[in-house]
Amino acid sequence: MVALGIRVALTVAAVAFGTGALCGPASGYRPAVLGGGSGIVLGTAACTLTTVGYDRENRLVGLTAGHCAEVGAPVRAEHAPQAGVVGTVAAVDHANDYAVIVFDRGRVDPVRQVAATLITGIGAPPRQGDIVCKNGRTSGVNCGIVWDTHEWWFQNQVCSQPGDSGGPVTIGDRLVGMNVGHLGLDALGVTVFDLVCQHPAAPVHDPAVATQIGMVLADIDRTGGPGSGFRPL
């Protein structure tokens, strides 16, 4: 009976290992390293993570653009396929263009810095003439002047290409905005930014649009759901 019990226990452990129920070094499982500027896949849409931190319920959460996601969509890390599904879209506001992701703590290693973008806190709304920097999965890190500001959003001279949506917009190490796209100027059926967004001979290109992160966080707090009480790492 003792030997039978041992065999049963080993069988259960083997099944658990095969289904990914066991984590840790012995299983060869590696969590995804994610922070503001990381590429993520939400269902089938590839976008960029704005930031990662904790909410008032101490859930590990992240933000991205609302047009990238639908509630319930599985979230994967673009450059860490071994981690599988790392989170789920918990809330989406299409009117204000933001989404909240709740991450699986066992599958994500959250970081403050991705490439040259370091986020240590939330900054004040940018002002006209400020220089802001954006990090996106498609066009990477680039900076530009703020042209115009409004209560919810601001226009700025950074490069924004498909997939950059959700990318963090920072001043120094402070998160001030979420990149949500560009103005979409067309010429002869071709979107201008596709041609000149990062061309060295064209320093002025199709302006990008970002939402003011303070307004996004205030709206999330108003709902009281996942992400409310957000604090960066």
Buried (B, 14 or more C-beta within 10 A) or exposed (E): EEEEEEEEEEEEEEEEEEEEEEEEEEEEBEBBBBBBBBBBBBBEBBBBBBBBBBBEEEBBBBBBBBBBBEEEBEBBBBEBEEBBEBBBBBBBBEEBBBBBBBBBBEBBBBBBBBEEBBBBEBBEBBEEEBBBBBBBBBBBBBBBBBEEBEEBBBBBBBBBBBBBBBBBBBBBBBBBBBBBBBBEEEEEEEBBBEEBBEEEEEEEBBBBBBBBBBBBBEBBBEEEBBBBBBEBB
